[in-house]
Amino acid sequence: DMVSVVTRQREADLALQKLFESVIALAATRGRLTPAFSPELAARALLLLVNGSVLDWLRAPGQFELTATTMPLVAGFLEAISTPKAQPAADHARRALFLGV
């Protein structure tokens, strides 16, 4: 029954989005999420990226390796929504000494 398949898929999507939201919200509380994204929006975008990759993979059997193709996309997305990591004072001091600034 197609309705039950769609229902199960929707439930799985909602569960995965909630997981993504909780992890991204934690990053946000630590100041690591760019202000351009809310945790909800970032989680939705990540879910769409993952689901889109799976759908492409299903439509083109054998054309590409799902994990090898998707993981760099996920990593790039997470990098794009992250704020730069604060530079420790010791690293800053070493750089200042090295650069003479």
RODO-2510 file (C-alpha; in nm, 4 decimals, decimal comma):
residues 101
     n   res          X          Y          Z
     1     d     0,0000     0,0000     0,0000
     2     m     0,1574     0,3241    -0,1186
     3     v    -0,0079     0,5362     0,1504
     4     s     0,1632     0,3398     0,4259
     5     v     0,4987     0,3692     0,2464
     6     v     0,4615     0,7458     0,2170
     7     t     0,3515     0,7677     0,5806
     8     r     0,6544     0,5701     0,6987
     9     q     0,8855     0,7841     0,4852
    10     r     0,7361     1,1040     0,6265
    11     e     0,7767     0,9732     0,9813
    12     a     1,1385     0,8809     0,9112
    13     d     1,2019     1,2262     0,7613
    14     l     1,0511     1,3975     1,0652
    15     a     1,2601     1,1875     1,3035
    16     l     1,5783     1,2595     1,1096
    17     q     1,4985     1,6300     1,0901
    18     k     1,4432     1,6403     1,4675
    19     l     1,7786     1,4693     1,5194
    20     f     1,9495     1,7177     1,2876
    21     e     1,7728     2,0071     1,4641
    22     s     1,8879     1,8942     1,8072
    23     v     2,2510     1,8624     1,7003
    24     i     2,2472     2,1908     1,5092
    25     a     2,0711     2,3654     1,7996
    26     l     2,3517     2,2476     2,0267
    27     a     2,6037     2,3993     1,7859
    28     a     2,3986     2,7206     1,7871
    29     t     2,4078     2,7417     2,1678
    30     r     2,7858     2,7187     2,1409
    31     g     2,7940     3,0042     1,8911
    32     r     2,8905     2,7801     1,5993
    33     l     2,5854     2,8330     1,3732
    34     t     2,5903     3,1264     1,1343
    35     p     2,3127     3,3762     1,2106
    36     a     2,1798     3,3334     0,8561
    37     f     2,0347     2,9947     0,9560
    38     s     1,8051     2,8884     1,2346
    39     p     1,8546     2,5318     1,3577
    40     e     1,5204     2,4434     1,1982
    41     l     1,6144     2,5850     0,8583
    42     a     1,9604     2,4285     0,8640
    43     a     1,8128     2,0913     0,9622
    44     r     1,5585     2,1109     0,6803
    45     a     1,8281     2,1984     0,4276
    46     l     2,0463     1,9119     0,5487
    47     l     1,7546     1,6696     0,5271
    48     l     1,6818     1,7818     0,1711
    49     l     2,0480     1,7418     0,0777
    50     v     2,0579     1,3874     0,2144
    51     n     1,7208     1,2866     0,0692
    52     g     1,8100     1,4369    -0,2668
    53     s     2,1342     1,2433    -0,2746
    54     v     1,9533     0,9188    -0,1948
    55     l     1,6937     0,9896    -0,4623
    56     d     1,9646     1,0569    -0,7236
    57     w     2,1390     0,7364    -0,6224
    58     l     1,8162     0,5370    -0,6581
    59     r     1,7468     0,6884    -0,9998
    60     a     2,0937     0,6067    -1,1338
    61     p     2,1917     0,2625    -1,0060
    62     g     2,5639     0,2028    -1,0253
    63     q     2,6436     0,5542    -1,1450
    64     f     2,8027     0,6694    -0,8203
    65     e     2,8789     0,5556    -0,4681
    66     l     2,6249     0,7134    -0,2342
    67     t     2,8429     0,7647     0,0724
    68     a     3,1515     0,8786    -0,1177
    69     t     2,9461     1,1344    -0,3080
    70     t     2,7185     1,2541    -0,0295
    71     m     2,9615     1,2900     0,2606
    72     p     3,1639     1,5710     0,0979
    73     l     2,8366     1,7521     0,0265
    74     v     2,7281     1,7160     0,3886
    75     a     3,0694     1,8277     0,5136
    76     g     3,0630     2,1288     0,2813
    77     f     2,7136     2,2232     0,3931
    78     l     2,8065     2,1974     0,7605
    79     e     3,1147     2,4087     0,6957
    80     a     2,9023     2,6675     0,5153
    81     i     2,6592     2,7062     0,8058
    82     s     2,9297     2,7130     1,0719
    83     t     3,0840     3,0210     1,2204
    84     p     3,4625     3,0256     1,2266
    85     k     3,6069     2,8544     1,5291
    86     a     3,7456     3,0985     1,7833
    87     q     4,1204     3,1097     1,7669
    88     p     4,2877     3,0244     2,0972
    89     a     4,4927     3,3066     2,2462
    90     a     4,8149     3,1033     2,2284
    91     d     4,7710     3,0467     1,8550
    92     h     4,7017     3,4154     1,8070
    93     a     5,0144     3,5084     2,0032
    94     r     5,2312     3,2678     1,8002
    95     r     5,0909     3,4041     1,4763
    96     a     5,1552     3,7610     1,5925
    97     l     5,5161     3,6747     1,6776
    98     f     5,5666     3,4959     1,3484
    99     l     5,4096     3,7711     1,1402
   100     g     5,5540     4,0521     1,3496
   101     v     5,2151     4,2096     1,4153
***
